[in-house]
């Protein structure tokens, strides 16, 4: 397959978005198959929350820094490609797992493989995107994750219904396969396709990074410490926004099954339809708003968008978490989802603006690990723990979700608004990297 022209930044963004889509299909299948997984493995809500979030986030967070350092000094396409192949194998292992510990270990493997994607992908994206299009490039990358969620929900929901209505599926060695297990096996071929697409463009040249891991870590830590107020407030606010987007996504198919008695297939299809309408639009408009505000000289444009979206999420969440009529709940959820995903480009766009190119892989890996630990590792788990132990009710998911959403929405709004001034100061010419219009980089 012939390599595309090296400076085709939209093509590179598209390939990276496809890789992100594949990764989120593999992540979201646990949510899509939540009801049959809970039934077949006899899980509590706390165990399901740990399986969905904590198991994935453990190695994802732990391995992000070394993989980010690797991305700063080697071919980022190969780093992502190797991770793709590994997490694809682990996705198949999820479908073959017969016990909770086996599934937990397979999810650890998926998290390890996916740990390379965001630091290497964002570093690569930062090398090819013109500065004035950074937030839109980030939005396209993030829209890949949303497309993965949508594909997992719509295709997964459809296949659950079709496979469940047919004759039992029997595979050599594995034996009889439940429909939800087949979903994990069918998700594997796109991963191999994504790995091959990474070879259709060239690795761009960049400023040489320090060779020693300790020197790289020291340089990254010194840079973050120098701008600790800007990084700290933005990262804390981003952790809240990730929790808004990811904690609810883990539970929504089960939420509609328990609240309104939908089937697993019907619930996944309905949630997928809401995602299709609201999430990509939210991410694109969020990225566009950041670029527009920054272009007009608004101080801390990423924080402004993040604060507004987080604050507006709360009333919409109250409608969908507590409503008793399905159409009203669906509309409330669509509005909430739009706002939650409109906030997601802010963190990555802000980190790009604060971080020099030679440190982006390592710095962003560390920051992504921190927000993933909170949003993905703890968010879904907290919802399950509240349902099991605080409300002690199998049908209390709405109250659990609203509690987690309320705390994180308020926290995200306050933290983002408070961080505007420090971000603006750190982005000035005397700071790290100026957030302004600039010519596209020359690639060799």
C-alpha positions in Angstrom: 0.0 0.0 0.0 1.6 3.3 -1.1 2.3 5.8 1.6 0.3 9.0 1.6 2.1 12.4 1.4 3.7 13.1 4.7 2.1 16.5 5.3 -1.5 15.3 4.8 -2.4 16.1 8.4 -6.1 15.4 7.9 -5.3 11.9 6.7 -3.0 11.2 9.7 -5.8 12.5 12.0 -8.2 10.2 10.3 -6.1 7.1 10.7 -5.5 7.9 14.4 -9.2 8.5 14.8 -9.8 5.0 13.3 -7.3 3.5 15.8 -9.1 5.2 18.6 -12.4 4.0 17.3 -11.1 0.4 17.4 -9.9 0.9 20.9 -13.3 2.1 22.1 -15.2 -0.7 20.4 -13.0 -3.1 22.5 -13.7 -1.0 25.6 -17.4 -0.5 25.1 -18.3 -4.1 24.4 -18.2 -4.7 28.2 -20.9 -2.1 28.6 -23.0 -3.4 25.6 -22.9 -6.9 27.0 -23.3 -5.8 30.6 -26.5 -7.6 31.3 -25.5 -11.1 30.0 -22.0 -10.8 31.4 -23.4 -10.0 34.9 -25.9 -12.9 34.5 -23.4 -15.5 33.2 -20.6 -14.6 35.6 -22.9 -13.9 38.5 -21.4 -10.4 39.2 -22.5 -7.7 41.7 -22.7 -4.1 40.5 -19.4 -3.4 42.2 -17.7 -6.3 40.4 -19.1 -5.1 37.1 -17.9 -1.6 37.7 -14.4 -2.9 38.6 -14.4 -5.1 35.5 -15.4 -2.2 33.2 -13.2 0.5 34.7 -10.6 -0.5 37.3 -9.3 -3.6 35.5 -8.8 -1.6 32.3 -7.3 1.4 34.0 -4.8 -0.4 36.2 -2.1 -1.2 33.6 -3.3 1.6 31.3 -2.2 4.1 33.9 0.8 2.3 35.1 2.3 1.8 31.6 1.4 5.2 30.2 4.7 6.9 31.2 7.2 4.3 29.8 5.2 4.1 26.6 5.0 7.9 26.4 8.8 8.1 26.8 9.1 5.5 24.1 6.8 7.5 21.8 9.1 10.6 22.3 12.2 8.8 21.0 11.1 6.2 18.4 8.6 5.6 15.5 5.2 6.4 17.0 3.4 4.5 14.3 5.2 1.3 15.3 4.5 1.9 19.0 0.7 2.3 18.3 0.7 -0.7 15.9 2.3 -3.1 18.4 -0.2 -1.9 21.0 -3.0 -2.5 18.6 -2.1 -6.1 17.9 -1.6 -6.8 21.6 -4.9 -5.4 22.8 -6.7 -7.1 19.9 -5.5 -10.5 21.2 -6.6 -9.5 24.7 -10.0 -8.6 23.4 -10.4 -12.1 22.0 -9.3 -13.4 25.5 -12.2 -11.4 27.1 -14.6 -13.3 24.9 -13.1 -16.7 25.8 -12.9 -16.0 29.6 -15.0 -18.3 31.7 -14.5 -16.8 35.1 -14.4 -13.4 36.7 -10.6 -13.5 37.4 -9.9 -14.6 33.8 -12.0 -11.7 32.4 -10.3 -9.3 34.8 -6.8 -10.4 33.6 -7.9 -10.1 30.0 -9.1 -6.5 30.7 -5.8 -5.7 32.3 -4.2 -6.8 29.0 -6.5 -4.6 26.9 -5.6 -1.6 29.1 -1.9 -2.3 28.7 -2.1 -2.5 24.9 -4.2 0.7 24.7 -1.9 2.7 27.0 0.3 3.6 24.0 -2.4 5.1 21.8 -3.1 8.5 23.3 0.4 9.6 24.2 1.9 8.4 20.9 -1.1 9.5 18.9 -1.3 13.0 20.4 2.5 13.4 20.0 2.1 12.4 16.3 -0.9 14.6 15.8 1.0 17.6 17.3 3.8 17.0 14.8 1.6 17.2 11.7 -1.3 19.6 12.6 -1.0 23.4 12.0 -1.2 25.2 15.4 -4.5 27.0 14.5 -6.1 23.7 13.8 -4.9 21.9 16.9 -8.3 21.7 18.7 -10.1 20.6 15.6 -7.5 17.9 15.1 -7.9 16.8 18.7 -11.7 16.8 18.2 -11.3 14.5 15.2 -9.1 12.2 17.1 -11.6 12.1 20.0 -14.5 11.6 17.6 -12.9 8.2 16.8 -13.6 7.2 20.4 -17.2 8.3 20.1 -17.5 6.4 16.8 -16.2 3.3 18.6 -18.8 3.7 21.3 -21.6 4.2 18.7 -20.4 1.2 16.6 -20.2 -1.0 19.6 -23.7 0.0 20.8 -25.4 -0.2 17.4 -23.7 -3.1 15.8 -23.3 -4.9 19.2 -26.9 -4.4 20.1 -28.0 -5.7 16.7 -25.8 -8.7 16.8 -26.8 -9.6 20.3 -30.4 -9.8 19.1 -29.6 -11.7 15.9 -27.2 -14.2 17.5 -29.4 -14.7 20.5 -32.3 -15.6 18.2 -30.4 -18.2 16.2 -29.0 -21.6 16.9 -26.2 -22.0 19.5 -22.8 -21.0 18.2 -20.2 -23.8 18.5 -16.5 -23.1 17.8 -13.6 -25.6 17.7 -11.9 -26.0 21.0 -13.9 -23.2 22.6 -17.2 -25.1 22.4 -20.6 -23.4 22.8 -20.3 -19.6 22.6 -22.8 -17.2 24.1 -23.8 -14.3 21.8 -21.9 -11.7 23.9 -18.7 -13.8 23.7 -18.9 -13.7 19.9 -19.0 -9.9 19.9 -15.5 -9.8 21.4 -14.2 -12.2 18.7 -15.8 -10.3 15.9 -14.2 -7.1 17.2 -10.7 -8.4 16.4 -10.3 -8.0 12.6 -10.7 -4.2 12.6 -7.7 -4.0 15.0 -5.4 -5.7 12.5 -6.7 -3.4 9.7 -6.0 -0.3 11.9 -2.4 -1.6 12.5 -1.8 -1.9 8.7 -3.2 1.6 8.0 -0.5 3.1 10.3 2.1 2.1 7.7 0.4 4.2 4.9 2.1 7.4 6.0 5.6 8.3 7.2 6.8 9.2 10.6 7.4 13.0 10.6 10.7 14.5 11.7 10.9 16.3 15.0 13.3 17.8 17.5 15.5 15.1 19.1 14.4 14.0 22.5 16.7 13.3 25.4 18.0 9.7 25.2 17.9 8.8 28.9 14.5 7.9 30.4 15.6 9.6 33.6 16.6 12.7 31.8 13.3 12.7 29.9 11.3 12.2 33.1 13.3 14.9 34.8 12.8 17.4 31.9 9.0 16.6 31.8 8.7 16.9 35.6 10.6 20.2 35.6 8.4 21.7 32.9 5.1 20.6 34.6 6.4 21.9 37.9 7.2 25.3 36.4 3.6 25.6 35.2 2.1 23.5 38.0 -0.9 25.8 38.5 -1.9 25.7 34.8 -1.3 21.9 34.5 -2.9 21.1 37.9 -6.2 22.9 37.5 -6.6 21.9 33.9 -5.8 18.2 34.7 -8.2 18.1 37.7 -11.0 19.7 35.6 -10.3 17.3 32.8 -10.5 14.3 35.2 -14.0 15.5 36.1 -15.0 15.8 32.4 -13.7 12.3 31.6 -15.8 11.0 34.5 -18.8 12.7 33.2 -18.3 11.1 29.8 -17.1 7.6 30.8 -18.9 6.8 34.1 -22.3 7.1 32.6 -21.3 5.4 29.3 -20.4 2.2 31.3 -23.8 1.9 32.9 -26.4 3.3 30.4 -27.4 0.0 28.7 -28.0 -1.6 32.1 -29.7 1.6 33.3 -32.4 1.4 30.6 -32.8 -2.3 31.1 -33.5 -1.9 34.8 -35.5 1.3 34.7 -37.7 0.6 31.7 -37.4 -3.2 31.2 -35.7 -3.1 27.8 -33.9 -6.0 26.3 -30.0 -6.0 26.2 -30.2 -5.6 22.4 -32.9 -2.9 22.5 -31.2 -0.9 25.2 -27.8 -1.0 23.4 -29.4 0.1 20.1 -31.3 3.0 21.8 -28.1 4.2 23.7 -26.2 3.9 20.4 -28.7 6.1 18.6 -28.4 8.8 21.3 -24.6 8.6 21.0 -24.8 8.9 17.2 -26.8 12.1 17.5 -25.2 13.8 20.4 -21.6 12.8 21.1 -19.8 13.5 17.7 -21.7 16.8 17.4 -20.6 17.7 21.0 -16.9 16.9 20.4 -16.8 18.8 17.1 -18.5 21.9 18.4 -16.4 21.8 21.6 -13.2 21.7 19.5 -14.5 24.4 17.2 -15.5 26.6 20.1 -12.0 26.3 21.6 -10.3 27.3 18.4 -12.7 30.2 17.8 -12.4 31.6 21.3 -8.6 31.2 21.2 -8.5 33.0 17.8 -10.4 35.9 19.4 -7.9 36.2 22.2 -10.1 34.8 25.0 -7.8 33.8 27.9 -7.9 30.1 28.8 -10.3 29.2 25.9 -10.2 25.4 26.7 -11.1 26.1 30.4 -14.0 28.4 29.4 -15.5 25.7 27.2 -14.9 23.0 29.8 -16.5 25.1 32.6 -19.6 26.0 30.7 -20.2 22.5 29.5 -19.7 21.0 32.9 -22.0 23.4 34.6 -24.8 22.9 32.1 -24.5 19.1 32.4 -26.1 18.9 35.8 -29.7 19.9 35.0 -29.8 17.6 32.0 -28.4 14.8 34.2 -31.2 15.3 36.7 -33.7 14.9 34.0 -32.4 11.6 32.6 -31.4 10.1 36.0 -34.7 10.8 37.8 -37.3 10.9 35.0 -40.0 8.3 34.8 -41.0 8.6 31.1 -38.8 7.0 28.5 -39.0 9.8 25.9 -38.2 12.5 28.4 -35.3 10.5 29.8 -33.9 9.9 26.3 -34.0 13.6 25.4 -32.4 14.5 28.8 -29.7 12.0 28.2 -29.0 13.3 24.6 -28.6 16.9 25.9 -26.3 15.7 28.7 -24.2 13.5 26.4 -23.8 16.5 24.0 -22.5 18.7 26.7 -20.3 16.0 28.3 -18.6 15.3 25.1 -18.3 18.9 24.1 -16.0 19.3 27.1 -13.7 16.5 26.2 -11.4 18.2 23.7 -10.5 20.9 26.2 -7.9 18.9 28.2 -6.0 17.5 25.3 -6.0 20.8 23.4 -4.9 22.6 26.5 -2.1 20.2 27.3 -0.9 20.5 23.7 -0.7 24.2 24.1 1.3 24.0 27.3 3.8 21.3 26.4 6.8 21.5 24.0 6.8 19.0 21.2 9.8 17.0 22.5 8.0 16.3 25.8 4.5 15.8 24.6 4.5 12.0 24.5 5.8 11.7 28.1 3.8 14.6 29.7 0.5 13.7 28.0 1.0 10.0 28.9 1.3 11.0 32.6 -1.7 13.3 32.5 -3.8 10.9 30.6 -2.9 8.2 33.2 -4.1 10.5 36.0 -7.4 11.4 34.4 -8.0 7.9 33.2 -7.5 6.6 36.7 -10.2 8.9 38.0 -12.6 8.9 35.1 -12.4 5.3 33.9 -10.8 3.5 36.8 -12.9 5.0 39.6 -16.0 6.6 37.9 -17.8 3.3 36.9 -16.7 1.6 40.2 -18.1 4.4 42.3 -21.5 4.1 40.6 -21.5 0.4 41.4 -20.4 0.9 45.0 -23.1 3.5 45.6 -25.8 1.2 44.2 -24.6 -1.8 46.2 -23.7 -0.2 49.5 -25.1 3.3 49.9 -28.5 2.9 48.2 -28.5 -0.9 48.6 -30.9 -1.2 45.7 -30.4 -3.1 42.4 -32.6 -0.5 40.8 -30.8 2.6 42.2 -28.5 3.2 39.2 -30.2 6.5 38.5 -29.5 7.9 42.0 -26.0 6.5 41.9 -25.3 8.1 38.5 -26.7 11.4 39.5 -24.6 11.5 42.7 -21.3 10.9 40.7 -22.3 13.3 37.9 -23.3 16.0 40.4 -20.0 16.0 42.2 -17.9 15.8 39.0 -19.9 18.4 37.1 -19.6 20.9 39.9 -15.9 20.2 40.4 -15.1 20.4 36.7 -16.9 23.8 36.4 -15.2 25.3 39.4 -11.7 24.0 38.6 -11.8 24.9 34.9 -13.0 28.5 35.6 -10.3 28.9 38.3 -7.6 27.8 35.9 -8.1 30.3 33.2 -5.6 32.9 34.4 -2.8 30.4 35.1 -3.3 28.8 31.7 -3.1 32.1 29.9 0.1 33.1 31.7 1.8 29.7 30.9 0.8 30.0 27.3 2.4 33.4 26.8 5.7 33.6 24.9 7.6 33.7 28.2 5.8 30.5 29.1 6.0 27.2 27.3 4.2 27.1 24.0 2.1 30.0 22.7 -1.5 29.0 21.9 -1.9 31.0 18.7 -2.1 30.7 14.9 1.0 29.3 13.3 2.1 27.9 10.0 2.0 24.1 9.4 5.2 22.3 10.3 7.5 21.2 7.6 7.9 17.4 7.6 10.9 15.5 6.1 
